[in-house]
Amino acid sequence: MYIMKMDPKMNNSRIDLNAYYEKHYVSIINSGAVGMVSKLVHWSLESFPYSMSRKRFTEREVLEVGAGHGQHLAYVKDIYQTYTLTDLRPDNIPKILKSDKVTIHDDSVDAHRLPFEDGSFDRVIATCLIIHLSDPEKALKEWFRVLKIGGRMTIYVPCETGAVLRIAQQMSTRRKQKKLGIDADYLHRIEHPYSYLYIKSVALHMFRKNLRIRKFPFVVGSWNFNLWSVFTVEKNN
C-alpha cells in the first residue's frame, strides 16, 4: 500500500490513497478552474458519437470502469438500456445514482480483471483511469474482451508528461494538494507511472486499424502542447 505524509491539520497522521480519494479528490478535481477543465474532459468523451464509418453506435449496455464518484454519468446521453459503474473503491460511488437503468457493482473491481463475460457490453468508458494503472496493456486487452462486436471503448488519456500539462498541474491540482499538506510531487509520480507516449504506443500496437485519437484543447499540433486526448477503439471483428 502506498503511504503519504500529511500535515498536522489532517489528524496528525499518515493516510493511504484510499483516504485521499475518499476525502479530498472530489473537492480538488471539481472546484475552481480545475473543475471547469474537468467538465470539458467529460464533455470531450461524449462529443463524437460516430464511428469511423460515420455510423452511430448502438449502446444498449454500457460499462464504466474506474467510475470514481460517478461524475461522468451526467454527461452520457440517455440512449442506453443499462449503465454499469465499477471501481476499485465502490463505496465512493454515490448510491443516489442507482436507478432502473443504472447499476453500481457492489464489489471492488480491478480494471485489469473484469468480472464479466466476453462480449457483454456495447461500450466501455474509462475517464481518469488508464494513467493510474500498473499494466495499461493488460487493462486494454480486458476492456476490449468484454466489448461486443460493433462496440467501442472511449478512453481519456492525459498528456503526461507534456510541457503544457505540467505547467497546468503546477498551477492547479498540485497547488491545491500542497495546501492540504500533501506531498504533491510524490503523489503524482506514484499515481501516474506511465507517460502519454507509452500509452499511445501500446494502443497503436494493439488497435492501430481501429483506433482514433483526438487531442484537446487543440485538435492539431503536438501532444506536448495539449492537455489530454480521447482514444476511441472500435471492435469490428
Secondary structure as a PSIPRED ss2 file (coil, helix, strand):
# PSIPRED VFORMAT (PSIPRED V4.0)

   1 M C   1.000  0.000  0.000
   2 Y C   1.000  0.000  0.000
   3 I E   0.000  0.000  1.000
   4 M E   0.000  0.000  1.000
   5 K E   0.000  0.000  1.000
   6 M C   1.000  0.000  0.000
   7 D C   1.000  0.000  0.000
   8 P C   1.000  0.000  0.000
   9 K C   1.000  0.000  0.000
  10 M C   1.000  0.000  0.000
  11 N C   1.000  0.000  0.000
  12 N C   1.000  0.000  0.000
  13 S C   1.000  0.000  0.000
  14 R E   0.000  0.000  1.000
  15 I E   0.000  0.000  1.000
  16 D E   0.000  0.000  1.000
  17 L H   0.000  1.000  0.000
  18 N H   0.000  1.000  0.000
  19 A H   0.000  1.000  0.000
  20 Y H   0.000  1.000  0.000
  21 Y H   0.000  1.000  0.000
  22 E H   0.000  1.000  0.000
  23 K H   0.000  1.000  0.000
  24 H C   1.000  0.000  0.000
  25 Y H   0.000  1.000  0.000
  26 V H   0.000  1.000  0.000
  27 S H   0.000  1.000  0.000
  28 I H   0.000  1.000  0.000
  29 I H   0.000  1.000  0.000
  30 N C   1.000  0.000  0.000
  31 S C   1.000  0.000  0.000
  32 G H   0.000  1.000  0.000
  33 A H   0.000  1.000  0.000
  34 V H   0.000  1.000  0.000
  35 G H   0.000  1.000  0.000
  36 M H   0.000  1.000  0.000
  37 V H   0.000  1.000  0.000
  38 S H   0.000  1.000  0.000
  39 K H   0.000  1.000  0.000
  40 L H   0.000  1.000  0.000
  41 V H   0.000  1.000  0.000
  42 H H   0.000  1.000  0.000
  43 W H   0.000  1.000  0.000
  44 S H   0.000  1.000  0.000
  45 L H   0.000  1.000  0.000
  46 E C   1.000  0.000  0.000
  47 S C   1.000  0.000  0.000
  48 F C   1.000  0.000  0.000
  49 P C   1.000  0.000  0.000
  50 Y E   0.000  0.000  1.000
  51 S C   1.000  0.000  0.000
  52 M C   1.000  0.000  0.000
  53 S C   1.000  0.000  0.000
  54 R C   1.000  0.000  0.000
  55 K C   1.000  0.000  0.000
  56 R E   0.000  0.000  1.000
  57 F C   1.000  0.000  0.000
  58 T C   1.000  0.000  0.000
  59 E C   1.000  0.000  0.000
  60 R C   1.000  0.000  0.000
  61 E E   0.000  0.000  1.000
  62 V E   0.000  0.000  1.000
  63 L E   0.000  0.000  1.000
  64 E E   0.000  0.000  1.000
  65 V E   0.000  0.000  1.000
  66 G C   1.000  0.000  0.000
  67 A C   1.000  0.000  0.000
  68 G C   1.000  0.000  0.000
  69 H C   1.000  0.000  0.000
  70 G C   1.000  0.000  0.000
  71 Q H   0.000  1.000  0.000
  72 H H   0.000  1.000  0.000
  73 L H   0.000  1.000  0.000
  74 A H   0.000  1.000  0.000
  75 Y H   0.000  1.000  0.000
  76 V C   1.000  0.000  0.000
  77 K C   1.000  0.000  0.000
  78 D C   1.000  0.000  0.000
  79 I C   1.000  0.000  0.000
  80 Y C   1.000  0.000  0.000
  81 Q C   1.000  0.000  0.000
  82 T E   0.000  0.000  1.000
  83 Y E   0.000  0.000  1.000
  84 T E   0.000  0.000  1.000
  85 L E   0.000  0.000  1.000
  86 T C   1.000  0.000  0.000
  87 D C   1.000  0.000  0.000
  88 L C   1.000  0.000  0.000
  89 R C   1.000  0.000  0.000
  90 P H   0.000  1.000  0.000
  91 D H   0.000  1.000  0.000
  92 N H   0.000  1.000  0.000
  93 I C   1.000  0.000  0.000
  94 P C   1.000  0.000  0.000
  95 K H   0.000  1.000  0.000
  96 I H   0.000  1.000  0.000
  97 L H   0.000  1.000  0.000
  98 K C   1.000  0.000  0.000
  99 S C   1.000  0.000  0.000
 100 D C   1.000  0.000  0.000
 101 K C   1.000  0.000  0.000
 102 V E   0.000  0.000  1.000
 103 T E   0.000  0.000  1.000
 104 I E   0.000  0.000  1.000
 105 H C   1.000  0.000  0.000
 106 D C   1.000  0.000  0.000
 107 D C   1.000  0.000  0.000
 108 S C   1.000  0.000  0.000
 109 V C   1.000  0.000  0.000
 110 D C   1.000  0.000  0.000
 111 A C   1.000  0.000  0.000
 112 H C   1.000  0.000  0.000
 113 R C   1.000  0.000  0.000
 114 L C   1.000  0.000  0.000
 115 P C   1.000  0.000  0.000
 116 F C   1.000  0.000  0.000
 117 E C   1.000  0.000  0.000
 118 D C   1.000  0.000  0.000
 119 G C   1.000  0.000  0.000
 120 S C   1.000  0.000  0.000
 121 F E   0.000  0.000  1.000
 122 D E   0.000  0.000  1.000
 123 R E   0.000  0.000  1.000
 124 V E   0.000  0.000  1.000
 125 I E   0.000  0.000  1.000
 126 A E   0.000  0.000  1.000
 127 T C   1.000  0.000  0.000
 128 C C   1.000  0.000  0.000
 129 L C   1.000  0.000  0.000
 130 I H   0.000  1.000  0.000
 131 I H   0.000  1.000  0.000
 132 H H   0.000  1.000  0.000
 133 L C   1.000  0.000  0.000
 134 S C   1.000  0.000  0.000
 135 D C   1.000  0.000  0.000
 136 P H   0.000  1.000  0.000
 137 E H   0.000  1.000  0.000
 138 K H   0.000  1.000  0.000
 139 A H   0.000  1.000  0.000
 140 L H   0.000  1.000  0.000
 141 K H   0.000  1.000  0.000
 142 E H   0.000  1.000  0.000
 143 W H   0.000  1.000  0.000
 144 F H   0.000  1.000  0.000
 145 R H   0.000  1.000  0.000
 146 V C   1.000  0.000  0.000
 147 L E   0.000  0.000  1.000
 148 K E   0.000  0.000  1.000
 149 I E   0.000  0.000  1.000
 150 G E   0.000  0.000  1.000
 151 G E   0.000  0.000  1.000
 152 R E   0.000  0.000  1.000
 153 M E   0.000  0.000  1.000
 154 T E   0.000  0.000  1.000
 155 I E   0.000  0.000  1.000
 156 Y E   0.000  0.000  1.000
 157 V E   0.000  0.000  1.000
 158 P E   0.000  0.000  1.000
 159 C C   1.000  0.000  0.000
 160 E C   1.000  0.000  0.000
 161 T C   1.000  0.000  0.000
 162 G C   1.000  0.000  0.000
 163 A H   0.000  1.000  0.000
 164 V H   0.000  1.000  0.000
 165 L H   0.000  1.000  0.000
 166 R H   0.000  1.000  0.000
 167 I H   0.000  1.000  0.000
 168 A H   0.000  1.000  0.000
 169 Q H   0.000  1.000  0.000
 170 Q H   0.000  1.000  0.000
 171 M H   0.000  1.000  0.000
 172 S C   1.000  0.000  0.000
 173 T H   0.000  1.000  0.000
 174 R H   0.000  1.000  0.000
 175 R H   0.000  1.000  0.000
 176 K H   0.000  1.000  0.000
 177 Q H   0.000  1.000  0.000
 178 K H   0.000  1.000  0.000
 179 K H   0.000  1.000  0.000
 180 L C   1.000  0.000  0.000
 181 G C   1.000  0.000  0.000
 182 I C   1.000  0.000  0.000
 183 D C   1.000  0.000  0.000
 184 A H   0.000  1.000  0.000
 185 D H   0.000  1.000  0.000
 186 Y H   0.000  1.000  0.000
 187 L H   0.000  1.000  0.000
 188 H H   0.000  1.000  0.000
 189 R H   0.000  1.000  0.000
 190 I H   0.000  1.000  0.000
 191 E H   0.000  1.000  0.000
 192 H C   1.000  0.000  0.000
 193 P C   1.000  0.000  0.000
 194 Y C   1.000  0.000  0.000
 195 S C   1.000  0.000  0.000
 196 Y H   0.000  1.000  0.000
 197 L H   0.000  1.000  0.000
 198 Y H   0.000  1.000  0.000
 199 I H   0.000  1.000  0.000
 200 K H   0.000  1.000  0.000
 201 S H   0.000  1.000  0.000
 202 V H   0.000  1.000  0.000
 203 A H   0.000  1.000  0.000
 204 L H   0.000  1.000  0.000
 205 H H   0.000  1.000  0.000
 206 M H   0.000  1.000  0.000
 207 F H   0.000  1.000  0.000
 208 R H   0.000  1.000  0.000
 209 K H   0.000  1.000  0.000
 210 N H   0.000  1.000  0.000
 211 L E   0.000  0.000  1.000
 212 R E   0.000  0.000  1.000
 213 I E   0.000  0.000  1.000
 214 R E   0.000  0.000  1.000
 215 K E   0.000  0.000  1.000
 216 F E   0.000  0.000  1.000
 217 P C   1.000  0.000  0.000
 218 F C   1.000  0.000  0.000
 219 V C   1.000  0.000  0.000
 220 V C   1.000  0.000  0.000
 221 G C   1.000  0.000  0.000
 222 S C   1.000  0.000  0.000
 223 W H   0.000  1.000  0.000
 224 N H   0.000  1.000  0.000
 225 F H   0.000  1.000  0.000
 226 N C   1.000  0.000  0.000
 227 L C   1.000  0.000  0.000
 228 W E   0.000  0.000  1.000
 229 S E   0.000  0.000  1.000
 230 V E   0.000  0.000  1.000
 231 F E   0.000  0.000  1.000
 232 T E   0.000  0.000  1.000
 233 V E   0.000  0.000  1.000
 234 E E   0.000  0.000  1.000
 235 K C   1.000  0.000  0.000
 236 N C   1.000  0.000  0.000
 237 N C   1.000  0.000  0.000
